[in-house]
Amino acid sequence: MATAASTSAAAVLASRFLRRSPRLLRRLALSSRAPPAALSARPSSFHCPAPLGPQQLGHRARMGHSTAAAAAPALGLTKPNAVEPPQITFSAKDVEFSEWKGDILAVAVTEKDLSKDSASIFENAVLKKLDNQLGGLLSEVAAEEDFTGKAGQSVVLRLPGQGFKRVGLIGLGQNAPSTAAASRGLGESVASVAKAAQASSAAIVLASPSGIQEEFKLTAAAAIASGTVLGLYEDSRYKSESKKVHLKQVDLIGLGFGPEVDQKLKYANDLSSGVIFGRELVNSPANVLTPAVLAEEASKIASTYSDVFTATVLDVEKCKELKMGSYLAVAAASANPPHFIHLCYKPAGGNVKRKLAIVGKGLTFDSGGYNIKTGPGCSIELMKFDMGGSAAVFGAAKALGQIKPPGVEVHFIVAACENMISGTGMRPGDIVTASNGKTIEVNNTDAEGRLTLADALVYACNQGVEKIVDLATLTGACVVALGPSIAGIFTPSDELAKEISAASEVSGEKFWRLPLEESYWESMKSGVADMVNTGGRQGGSITAALFLKQFVDEKVQWMHIDMAGPVWNDKKRAATGFGVSTLVEWVLKNSS
């Protein structure tokens, strides 16, 4: 990920250190030059020395040209603990909420719902009935706790002698949820109060169900369910102690019922498992999640859902055959060899009507190379998240392996590697040649992601796809432009822009289309090669997108998503799983 904090002075210091340490230099050079072990095209079993989760172990993968080389033991003796993600059963029920029996009845209320008449009695029918059932206790507690129904507010009462042990009021703000994001937020709030109460069962009811439009109820139910799962999830794999998740059953009341809702709730669970997988990949440190381990984790998706997936992992020699000089130049300095990963989804029934590709940036660690990241704001300690694009790709693949949409073929492609420093590493001023024959003068080794994506995009076009979406934590410039919550999208295709916009309305993730200003390409021209890899500070995210455009076939609809901002939640100090939900929705829309 390119940042403004990379400096040439630091590169000089690193170079001096290496010159003064010839033994270290020789060891780095030998390790980075060592070719991977010979690989077979036959089916192979995979064992990850640092598993991301127990559910991902022991599968067999169908492979293409070659398989992932065995990963070295994790540095620092670190291995993630086996922690199961939340396993929750969701049910849509047509029952009277006051007769529901369980641990906590969560009532979602707007500020208007708390209005009272002249006799200080709730005007809202649900709250009025519940308050009568509780002998006025609900009204009393809401007043004492100054609960006004604002978004983020909640109050919980313990109730002896009722069918439900507790009742919780969840504030929605001025209106009932009308977007997927708001509905997911409600689910997260319910998860919070259920977690605090150590509840094993919960019911969710809206005080004003008529506030949700009928056609939105299915989406709302799925988003609430997804928000509940993701709100309960906490990545404790790398902690010495983990908290137990008690919640097992959630009933949704007043949002419809029947097979259609049940199917939507199953979809929410499948989608959430993909988001959690994406989060776990990003959260895993670079000393655990090497390119080889990322390849193994991806291959386990293919083996788990072998009815629809196949996996191909290309080693260095195969990438050389394909002339991927741009990608291999980035990987050259690392002791951990690169792995080019290709998962292919084909529906079990065949009859493919559309072919798509999703390409993700897969830098499992980015030091910046000789333009090493230094100084305030460089975020080098967070550069494990520079494979956030690949995490979105594989999270979506995992979810789609469970959903199994018909009529669409999807290629999931990641050029995985590390951007490190050694005597064999790429230097500023080097010229590299991509697999489409175009030459690139490297004027900044910290603009490495686009170099790996260049060969990945050429490879994707060669799969005969009609549309490509690539995702990358590509530029700090996009974070400056759009902040931490919004991803930038770049595409010459209005049709593709509309498709992703429609998918994001369902997913609740935020995107903003930025211009592909062709006149800015002037700053990307080189005097000795076809192009340079950076064009300066101004419009950095735009020039990065224009660079990627050079490696996409004009006949293919293409979109670049710069997700450097929303990949990470600074407040929670953890990954968000951004992109998974939108990608899944996009594939489903193309399927239908």
C-alpha positions as CSV (number, residue, x, y, z in Angstrom):
1,M,0.0,0.0,0.0
2,A,1.6,3.3,-1.1
3,T,1.8,5.9,1.6
4,A,3.3,9.4,1.6
5,A,5.5,8.5,4.6
6,S,7.9,6.3,2.5
7,T,11.3,8.0,2.3
8,S,14.4,7.4,0.3
9,A,16.6,8.3,3.3
10,A,15.3,5.2,5.1
11,A,16.1,3.1,2.1
12,V,19.7,4.3,2.3
13,L,19.8,3.3,6.0
14,A,18.5,-0.1,5.2
15,S,21.0,-0.5,2.4
16,R,23.9,0.4,4.7
17,F,22.7,-2.1,7.3
18,L,22.7,-4.8,4.7
19,R,26.2,-3.9,3.4
20,R,27.5,-4.1,7.0
21,S,25.9,-7.5,7.5
22,P,27.2,-9.7,4.7
23,R,26.3,-12.9,6.4
24,L,22.6,-11.8,6.8
25,L,22.6,-10.6,3.2
26,R,23.8,-14.0,1.9
27,R,21.3,-15.8,4.0
28,L,18.4,-13.6,2.8
29,A,19.6,-14.0,-0.8
30,L,19.8,-17.7,-0.6
31,S,16.4,-18.1,1.1
32,S,14.7,-15.8,-1.4
33,R,16.3,-17.6,-4.4
34,A,15.4,-21.1,-3.2
35,P,12.8,-22.5,-5.6
36,P,9.7,-24.2,-4.1
37,A,9.6,-28.0,-3.9
38,A,8.5,-29.9,-7.0
39,L,4.7,-29.8,-7.1
40,S,2.2,-32.4,-8.4
41,A,-0.9,-31.9,-10.4
42,R,-2.6,-34.7,-8.5
43,P,-5.2,-34.1,-5.7
44,S,-3.3,-33.2,-2.5
45,S,-4.3,-33.0,1.1
46,F,-3.5,-29.8,2.9
47,H,-2.5,-29.2,6.5
48,C,-2.0,-25.7,7.6
49,P,0.7,-25.4,10.3
50,A,-1.0,-22.3,11.6
51,P,-4.7,-23.0,11.0
52,L,-7.2,-20.1,11.0
53,G,-9.9,-22.3,12.5
54,P,-10.7,-25.9,13.3
55,Q,-13.4,-26.0,10.7
56,Q,-10.8,-25.5,8.0
57,L,-8.5,-28.5,8.7
58,G,-8.2,-31.9,7.1
59,H,-9.9,-31.3,3.7
60,R,-8.6,-32.5,0.4
61,A,-8.3,-30.1,-2.6
62,R,-8.7,-30.7,-6.3
63,M,-5.8,-28.7,-7.8
64,G,-4.8,-27.4,-11.2
65,H,-1.3,-26.9,-12.4
66,S,0.4,-27.1,-9.0
67,T,-0.2,-26.9,-5.3
68,A,1.0,-24.7,-2.4
69,A,4.4,-25.4,-1.1
70,A,4.6,-26.5,2.5
71,A,4.6,-23.5,4.8
72,A,7.4,-22.9,7.3
73,P,6.6,-23.0,11.0
74,A,5.2,-19.7,12.2
75,L,7.7,-17.2,13.4
76,G,7.5,-16.6,17.2
77,L,5.9,-20.0,17.8
78,T,2.6,-18.3,17.3
79,K,-0.4,-20.5,16.3
80,P,-4.0,-19.4,16.5
81,N,-6.3,-21.1,19.0
82,A,-9.2,-23.2,17.7
83,V,-12.2,-20.9,18.3
84,E,-15.5,-21.7,16.7
85,P,-17.4,-18.7,15.2
86,P,-20.9,-18.1,16.6
87,Q,-23.4,-20.8,15.6
88,I,-26.9,-19.3,15.8
89,T,-30.2,-20.6,14.6
90,F,-32.6,-17.9,13.3
91,S,-36.3,-18.4,13.0
92,A,-39.0,-16.1,11.6
93,K,-42.1,-16.6,13.7
94,D,-45.7,-15.5,13.6
95,V,-46.4,-15.4,17.4
96,E,-47.7,-12.9,19.9
97,F,-44.5,-11.3,21.3
98,S,-45.9,-11.1,24.8
99,E,-46.3,-14.9,24.9
100,W,-42.7,-15.6,23.7
101,K,-40.6,-17.6,26.1
102,G,-36.8,-17.3,26.4
103,D,-33.9,-15.3,27.9
104,I,-34.3,-11.8,26.5
105,L,-37.1,-10.1,24.5
106,A,-35.4,-7.2,22.5
107,V,-37.9,-4.5,21.5
108,A,-36.6,-2.0,18.9
109,V,-38.1,1.4,19.5
110,T,-37.9,4.8,17.7
111,E,-38.1,8.1,19.6
112,K,-41.7,8.5,18.4
113,D,-42.6,5.1,19.9
114,L,-42.0,6.4,23.4
115,S,-44.7,9.1,23.1
116,K,-47.2,9.1,25.9
117,D,-50.7,10.4,26.3
118,S,-52.0,12.8,28.9
119,A,-52.3,9.9,31.4
120,S,-48.6,9.0,30.8
121,I,-49.5,5.8,29.0
122,F,-47.6,4.7,25.9
123,E,-49.4,5.5,22.7
124,N,-47.5,2.7,20.9
125,A,-49.6,-0.5,20.9
126,V,-46.6,-2.8,21.5
127,L,-45.1,-0.8,24.3
128,K,-48.5,-0.2,25.9
129,K,-49.4,-3.9,25.9
130,L,-45.9,-4.8,27.3
131,D,-46.1,-2.1,29.9
132,N,-49.5,-3.3,31.1
133,Q,-48.1,-6.9,31.3
134,L,-45.3,-5.6,33.5
135,G,-47.5,-3.5,35.7
136,G,-46.1,-0.1,34.5
137,L,-42.5,-1.2,35.1
138,L,-41.4,-0.5,31.5
139,S,-42.6,3.1,31.6
140,E,-41.0,3.6,35.0
141,V,-37.6,2.3,34.0
142,A,-37.5,4.1,30.7
143,A,-38.1,7.4,32.6
144,E,-35.5,6.6,35.3
145,E,-32.8,5.6,32.8
146,D,-33.6,8.6,30.6
147,F,-34.2,6.2,27.7
148,T,-35.4,8.3,24.8
149,G,-35.0,5.8,21.9
150,K,-31.9,7.4,20.4
151,A,-29.8,5.3,18.2
152,G,-27.3,3.4,20.3
153,Q,-29.3,3.6,23.5
154,S,-30.4,0.4,25.3
155,V,-31.9,-0.5,28.7
156,V,-32.4,-4.1,30.0
157,L,-34.8,-5.2,32.8
158,R,-34.7,-8.5,34.6
159,L,-38.2,-9.9,35.1
160,P,-39.2,-12.6,37.5
161,G,-42.4,-14.6,36.8
162,Q,-42.5,-13.8,33.0
163,G,-42.1,-16.1,30.1
164,F,-39.0,-14.1,29.1
165,K,-36.4,-13.5,31.8
166,R,-35.4,-10.1,30.5
167,V,-36.8,-7.4,28.3
168,G,-34.5,-5.0,26.5
169,L,-35.4,-1.7,24.8
170,I,-33.1,-0.9,21.8
171,G,-33.0,2.6,20.5
172,L,-33.4,3.1,16.7
173,G,-33.3,6.9,16.5
174,Q,-36.1,8.8,14.7
175,N,-37.1,6.1,12.3
176,A,-37.4,2.3,11.9
177,P,-34.6,0.7,9.8
178,S,-35.0,1.6,6.1
179,T,-31.5,0.5,5.0
180,A,-29.4,-2.6,5.3
181,A,-26.8,-0.8,7.3
182,A,-29.4,0.4,9.8
183,S,-30.9,-3.1,10.1
184,R,-27.5,-4.6,10.6
185,G,-26.8,-2.0,13.3
186,L,-30.0,-3.2,15.1
187,G,-28.7,-6.8,15.0
188,E,-25.4,-5.6,16.5
189,S,-27.2,-3.8,19.3
190,V,-29.2,-7.0,20.1
191,A,-26.0,-9.0,20.1
192,S,-24.5,-6.5,22.6
193,V,-27.3,-6.8,25.1
194,A,-27.6,-10.5,24.7
195,K,-23.8,-10.9,25.2
196,A,-24.0,-8.8,28.4
197,A,-26.9,-10.8,29.7
198,Q,-25.2,-14.1,28.7
199,A,-28.5,-15.0,27.0
200,S,-28.8,-18.3,25.1
201,S,-32.1,-17.3,23.3
202,A,-33.5,-14.0,22.2
203,A,-36.4,-12.6,20.3
204,I,-36.4,-9.4,18.2
205,V,-39.6,-7.4,17.7
206,L,-40.1,-3.9,16.4
207,A,-42.4,-1.6,18.3
208,S,-43.7,-0.2,15.0
209,P,-43.3,-3.0,12.4
210,S,-45.4,-0.9,10.0
211,G,-42.5,1.5,9.9
212,I,-40.7,-1.0,7.6
213,Q,-42.0,-1.2,4.1
214,E,-43.3,-4.6,3.1
215,E,-40.8,-5.0,0.2
216,F,-37.9,-4.3,2.5
217,K,-38.8,-6.8,5.2
218,L,-36.9,-9.7,3.7
219,T,-33.7,-7.6,3.4
220,A,-34.2,-6.2,6.9
221,A,-34.6,-9.7,8.4
222,A,-31.4,-10.9,6.7
223,A,-29.4,-7.8,7.7
224,I,-30.6,-8.0,11.4
225,A,-29.5,-11.7,11.4
226,S,-26.2,-10.9,9.9
227,G,-25.6,-8.0,12.3
228,T,-26.4,-10.2,15.2
229,V,-23.8,-12.9,14.2
230,L,-21.1,-10.3,13.4
231,G,-21.9,-8.4,16.6
232,L,-21.3,-11.5,18.7
233,Y,-18.1,-12.4,16.8
234,E,-14.9,-11.6,18.5
235,D,-11.6,-12.8,17.1
236,S,-9.8,-14.3,20.2
237,R,-7.7,-16.8,18.3
238,Y,-4.5,-15.0,19.3
239,K,-5.5,-14.4,22.9
240,S,-4.6,-16.7,25.8
241,E,-8.3,-16.6,26.9
242,S,-11.5,-16.4,24.9
243,K,-15.0,-15.5,25.9
244,K,-17.7,-18.0,25.4
245,V,-20.6,-17.1,23.1
246,H,-23.9,-18.1,24.8
247,L,-26.5,-17.0,22.2
248,K,-27.7,-20.0,20.2
249,Q,-31.3,-19.1,19.1
250,V,-32.8,-15.9,17.8
251,D,-36.5,-15.5,16.8
252,L,-37.6,-12.6,14.6
253,I,-41.2,-11.5,15.2
254,G,-43.2,-9.3,12.9
255,L,-41.0,-9.5,9.8
256,G,-43.0,-12.2,8.1
257,F,-42.6,-16.0,8.1
258,G,-42.5,-18.9,5.8
259,P,-40.0,-20.6,3.4
260,E,-38.9,-17.3,1.7
261,V,-37.9,-15.7,5.0
262,D,-36.3,-18.9,6.2
263,Q,-34.2,-19.0,3.0
264,K,-33.1,-15.4,3.5
265,L,-32.1,-16.1,7.1
266,K,-30.0,-19.1,5.9
267,Y,-28.4,-16.8,3.4
268,A,-27.5,-14.3,6.2
269,N,-25.8,-17.1,8.1
270,D,-23.8,-18.2,5.0
271,L,-22.8,-14.6,4.2
272,S,-21.7,-14.0,7.8
273,S,-19.5,-17.0,7.7
274,G,-17.7,-15.5,4.7
275,V,-17.4,-12.1,6.4
276,I,-15.9,-13.7,9.5
277,F,-13.5,-15.7,7.3
278,G,-12.4,-12.5,5.6
279,R,-11.9,-10.8,9.0
280,E,-9.8,-13.7,10.3
281,L,-7.5,-13.6,7.3
282,V,-6.8,-9.9,7.7
283,N,-6.5,-10.2,11.5
284,S,-3.9,-12.9,11.2
285,P,-0.4,-11.6,11.5
286,A,2.2,-11.8,8.8
287,N,4.3,-14.3,10.7
288,V,1.3,-16.7,10.6
289,L,-0.4,-15.9,7.4
290,T,2.3,-16.2,4.8
291,P,1.6,-16.4,1.0
292,A,1.8,-20.2,1.4
293,V,-0.7,-20.3,4.2
294,L,-3.1,-18.0,2.3
295,A,-2.9,-20.4,-0.6
296,E,-3.7,-23.3,1.7
297,E,-6.6,-21.5,3.2
298,A,-8.0,-20.7,-0.2
299,S,-7.5,-24.3,-1.4
300,K,-9.5,-25.5,1.6
301,I,-12.5,-23.6,0.3
302,A,-12.2,-25.6,-3.0
303,S,-11.9,-28.9,-1.1
304,T,-14.8,-28.1,1.3
305,Y,-17.1,-27.1,-1.6
306,S,-15.6,-29.5,-4.2
307,D,-18.9,-29.8,-6.0
308,V,-18.6,-26.3,-7.3
309,F,-14.9,-25.2,-6.8
310,T,-11.5,-26.1,-8.2
311,A,-8.2,-24.6,-7.1
312,T,-5.0,-23.9,-8.9
313,V,-1.9,-22.5,-7.2
314,L,1.0,-21.5,-9.4
315,D,4.6,-21.6,-8.1
316,V,7.4,-19.3,-9.1
317,E,8.5,-21.4,-12.1
318,K,4.9,-21.5,-13.5
319,C,4.6,-17.7,-13.0
320,K,7.9,-17.3,-14.9
321,E,6.5,-19.4,-17.7
322,L,3.5,-16.9,-17.8
323,K,6.0,-14.0,-17.9
324,M,4.6,-12.4,-14.7
325,G,7.7,-10.2,-14.3
326,S,5.8,-7.4,-12.5
327,Y,4.4,-9.7,-9.8
328,L,7.6,-11.7,-9.3
329,A,9.7,-8.5,-8.9
330,V,7.7,-7.5,-5.9
331,A,8.1,-11.0,-4.4
332,A,11.8,-11.3,-5.1
333,A,13.1,-10.0,-1.7
334,S,11.1,-12.3,0.6
335,A,12.2,-15.6,2.1
336,N,8.6,-16.6,1.8
337,P,8.0,-17.6,-1.9
338,P,5.0,-16.1,-3.8
339,H,1.8,-18.2,-4.5
340,F,-0.5,-17.2,-7.4
341,I,-4.0,-18.4,-6.4
342,H,-6.9,-19.2,-8.7
343,L,-10.2,-20.6,-7.4
344,C,-12.8,-21.3,-10.0
345,Y,-16.5,-21.6,-9.2
346,K,-18.8,-23.4,-11.6
347,P,-22.4,-24.2,-10.8
348,A,-23.1,-27.9,-10.3
349,G,-25.8,-27.9,-13.0
350,G,-23.6,-26.2,-15.6
351,N,-25.5,-23.9,-18.0
352,V,-23.2,-20.9,-17.4
353,K,-24.6,-17.7,-18.8
354,R,-22.1,-15.2,-17.5
355,K,-18.4,-15.4,-16.6
356,L,-16.9,-13.1,-13.9
357,A,-13.6,-12.5,-12.2
358,I,-12.8,-11.1,-8.8
359,V,-9.2,-10.1,-8.3
360,G,-7.8,-9.3,-4.8
361,K,-4.5,-7.7,-3.8
362,G,-2.6,-10.2,-1.7
363,L,0.3,-8.6,0.0
364,T,0.5,-10.5,3.3
365,F,3.0,-7.9,4.5
366,D,4.2,-4.7,2.9
367,S,7.3,-3.2,4.3
368,G,7.5,-0.7,1.5
369,G,10.6,-2.3,0.1
370,Y,13.6,0.0,-0.3
371,N,11.1,2.9,-0.1
372,I,10.5,1.6,3.4
373,K,7.6,2.9,5.4
374,T,8.8,5.3,8.1
375,G,7.5,8.1,10.2
376,P,4.1,9.0,11.7
377,G,1.2,7.8,9.7
378,C,3.1,5.1,7.8
379,S,1.1,2.4,9.6
380,I,3.8,-0.3,8.9
381,E,2.6,-2.2,12.0
382,L,-0.8,-2.6,10.3
383,M,0.6,-3.8,6.9
384,K,-0.8,-7.3,7.6
385,F,-4.0,-5.8,6.3
386,D,-2.5,-5.1,2.9
387,M,-4.1,-8.4,1.8
388,G,-7.6,-7.1,2.6
389,G,-8.6,-7.4,-1.0
390,S,-7.7,-11.1,-1.1
391,A,-9.6,-11.6,2.1
392,A,-12.7,-10.1,0.5
393,V,-12.2,-12.3,-2.5
394,F,-11.9,-15.5,-0.5
395,G,-14.6,-14.5,2.0
396,A,-17.0,-14.1,-0.9
397,A,-15.8,-17.5,-2.3
398,K,-16.5,-19.2,1.0
399,A,-20.0,-17.7,1.2
400,L,-20.8,-18.5,-2.5
401,G,-19.6,-22.1,-1.9
402,Q,-22.5,-22.5,0.5
403,I,-25.1,-20.4,-1.4
404,K,-24.3,-22.1,-4.8
405,P,-25.8,-19.6,-7.3
406,P,-26.7,-21.0,-10.7
407,G,-25.8,-19.7,-14.1
408,V,-22.6,-17.9,-13.3
409,E,-18.9,-18.9,-13.4
410,V,-16.6,-16.9,-11.1
411,H,-12.8,-16.8,-11.1
412,F,-11.3,-15.7,-7.8
413,I,-7.7,-14.6,-8.4
414,V,-5.0,-13.5,-6.0
415,A,-1.2,-12.9,-6.6
416,A,0.0,-13.5,-3.1
417,C,3.4,-12.4,-1.9
418,E,5.3,-10.2,0.6
419,N,7.1,-6.9,-0.2
420,M,10.3,-7.1,1.8
421,I,13.9,-5.9,1.6
422,S,17.0,-8.0,0.7
423,G,19.9,-8.1,-1.7
424,T,17.7,-9.8,-4.3
425,G,14.9,-7.3,-3.9
426,M,13.4,-4.8,-6.4
427,R,15.1,-1.4,-6.4
428,P,13.8,2.0,-7.3
429,G,14.7,2.6,-10.9
430,D,14.4,-1.0,-11.9
431,I,12.4,-1.8,-15.1
432,V,10.0,-4.8,-14.9
433,T,8.0,-6.4,-17.7
434,A,4.4,-7.5,-17.1
435,S,2.8,-10.6,-18.7
436,N,1.1,-8.5,-21.4
437,G,4.6,-7.2,-22.5
438,K,4.3,-3.7,-21.1
439,T,7.3,-2.3,-19.3
440,I,7.2,-0.4,-15.9
441,E,9.9,1.8,-14.4
442,V,9.7,1.3,-10.7
443,N,10.0,4.8,-9.2
444,N,8.6,3.7,-5.8
445,T,8.9,0.2,-4.4
446,D,6.1,1.0,-2.0
447,A,3.6,1.2,-4.9
448,E,3.9,-2.6,-5.1
449,G,0.3,-3.7,-5.0
450,R,-0.5,-2.4,-8.5
451,L,2.5,-4.3,-9.8
452,T,1.1,-7.6,-8.5
453,L,-2.4,-6.7,-9.7
454,A,-1.1,-5.9,-13.2
455,D,-0.2,-9.6,-13.9
456,A,-3.3,-10.8,-12.0
457,L,-5.6,-8.7,-14.2
458,V,-3.9,-10.0,-17.4
459,Y,-4.4,-13.5,-16.1
460,A,-8.1,-12.8,-15.3
461,C,-8.7,-11.5,-18.8
462,N,-7.2,-14.7,-20.2
463,Q,-9.9,-16.7,-18.5
464,G,-12.5,-15.4,-21.0
465,V,-14.5,-13.4,-18.5
466,E,-16.9,-10.6,-19.3
467,K,-16.5,-8.6,-16.1
468,I,-13.7,-8.0,-13.6
469,V,-13.8,-6.4,-10.2
470,D,-10.6,-5.9,-8.4
471,L,-10.2,-4.9,-4.7
472,A,-7.1,-3.5,-3.1
473,T,-5.9,-1.6,-0.1
474,L,-4.1,0.4,-2.8
475,T,-3.5,4.1,-1.8
476,G,-3.4,6.3,1.3
477,A,-4.7,9.0,-1.1
478,C,-8.1,7.3,-1.2
479,V,-8.3,7.3,2.6
480,V,-7.5,11.1,2.6
481,A,-10.2,11.6,0.0
482,L,-13.0,9.4,1.4
483,G,-12.1,8.7,5.0
484,P,-12.2,5.4,6.9
485,S,-15.6,4.1,6.0
486,I,-16.0,4.6,2.2
487,A,-14.2,2.7,-0.6
488,G,-13.5,4.5,-3.9
489,I,-14.6,2.9,-7.1
490,F,-13.1,3.5,-10.6
491,T,-14.6,2.2,-13.8
492,P,-15.1,3.2,-17.4
493,S,-18.3,1.2,-17.4
494,D,-21.5,2.9,-16.2
495,E,-23.3,-0.5,-16.3
496,L,-20.8,-2.0,-13.9
497,A,-21.0,1.0,-11.6
498,K,-24.8,0.6,-11.4
499,E,-24.4,-3.1,-10.6
500,I,-22.0,-2.5,-7.7
501,S,-24.2,0.4,-6.5
502,A,-27.3,-1.8,-6.4
503,A,-25.3,-4.6,-4.6
504,S,-24.1,-2.1,-2.0
505,E,-27.6,-1.0,-1.2
506,V,-28.4,-4.5,-0.1
507,S,-25.0,-5.1,1.6
508,G,-25.0,-1.7,3.4
509,E,-21.3,-1.1,2.5
510,K,-20.4,2.3,1.3
511,F,-18.7,3.1,-2.1
512,W,-18.2,6.4,-4.0
513,R,-17.4,6.6,-7.7
514,L,-14.3,8.6,-8.5
515,P,-13.2,9.8,-12.0
516,L,-10.8,8.0,-14.3
517,E,-9.3,11.3,-15.5
518,E,-7.3,10.3,-18.5
519,S,-5.3,13.6,-18.6
520,Y,-3.7,12.5,-15.3
521,W,-1.9,9.7,-17.2
522,E,0.6,12.2,-18.4
523,S,2.3,12.0,-15.0
524,M,2.7,8.2,-15.3
525,K,4.8,8.3,-18.4
526,S,8.4,7.2,-18.3
527,G,11.4,8.3,-20.4
528,V,12.8,4.8,-20.6
529,A,9.8,2.4,-20.2
530,D,6.1,2.4,-21.1
531,M,5.1,3.8,-17.7
532,V,6.2,4.5,-14.2
533,N,4.4,2.9,-11.3
534,T,3.5,6.2,-9.4
535,G,2.6,9.6,-10.6
536,G,3.2,11.7,-7.5
537,R,1.0,12.8,-4.6
538,Q,-1.8,14.6,-6.5
539,G,-4.7,12.4,-7.5
540,G,-2.8,9.4,-6.3
541,S,-5.8,7.0,-6.2
542,I,-6.8,8.1,-9.7
543,T,-3.4,7.5,-11.2
544,A,-3.2,4.2,-9.5
545,A,-6.5,3.2,-11.1
546,L,-5.3,4.4,-14.5
547,F,-2.2,2.2,-14.1
548,L,-4.3,-0.9,-13.5
549,K,-6.4,0.0,-16.6
550,Q,-3.3,-0.6,-18.8
551,F,-3.6,-4.3,-18.0
552,V,-7.3,-4.9,-18.7
553,D,-8.6,-6.0,-22.1
554,E,-10.8,-3.2,-23.6
555,K,-13.5,-5.8,-24.3
556,V,-13.9,-6.6,-20.6
557,Q,-16.0,-4.5,-18.3
558,W,-13.7,-3.6,-15.3
559,M,-13.9,-1.9,-12.0
560,H,-11.2,-1.1,-9.4
561,I,-12.2,-0.8,-5.8
562,D,-9.7,1.0,-3.5
563,M,-10.7,-0.2,0.0
564,A,-7.7,1.1,2.0
565,G,-10.0,3.0,4.3
566,P,-12.8,0.6,5.3
567,V,-10.6,-2.6,5.5
568,W,-9.8,-1.8,9.2
569,N,-11.7,-0.5,12.2
570,D,-9.3,1.7,14.2
571,K,-11.7,1.8,17.2
572,K,-12.0,-2.0,17.5
573,R,-8.4,-2.5,16.2
574,A,-9.6,-5.3,14.0
575,A,-10.6,-6.1,10.5
576,T,-14.1,-5.3,9.1
577,G,-14.5,-8.0,6.5
578,F,-15.3,-5.1,4.0
579,G,-16.2,-6.1,0.5
580,V,-17.4,-9.6,1.1
581,S,-21.1,-8.8,1.3
582,T,-21.1,-6.6,-1.8
583,L,-19.2,-9.1,-3.9
584,V,-21.7,-11.8,-3.0
585,E,-24.6,-9.6,-3.8
586,W,-23.0,-8.7,-7.1
587,V,-22.5,-12.3,-8.1
588,L,-26.1,-13.2,-7.2
589,K,-27.4,-10.3,-9.3
590,N,-25.4,-11.6,-12.2
591,S,-26.6,-15.1,-11.5
592,S,-30.3,-14.0,-11.7
